[in-house]
Amino acid sequence: MDRVRFSASGLPLRGWLLLATVTVGLLAQSVLG
């Protein structure tokens, strides 16, 4: 049960991390560009 709940809560976390990486990348590109 705990493992399933951890996996379910881990996916959104990974999604937010990816979103943050893309946002920082675009931000840096606009600043440097």
Stockholm file with secondary structure:
# STOCKHOLM 1.0

chainA/1-33         MDRVRFSASGLPLRGWLLLATVTVGLLAQSVLG
#=GR chainA/1-33 SS CHHHHHHHHHHHHHHHHHHHHHHHHHHHHHHHC
#=GC SS_cons        CHHHHHHHHHHHHHHHHHHHHHHHHHHHHHHHC
//
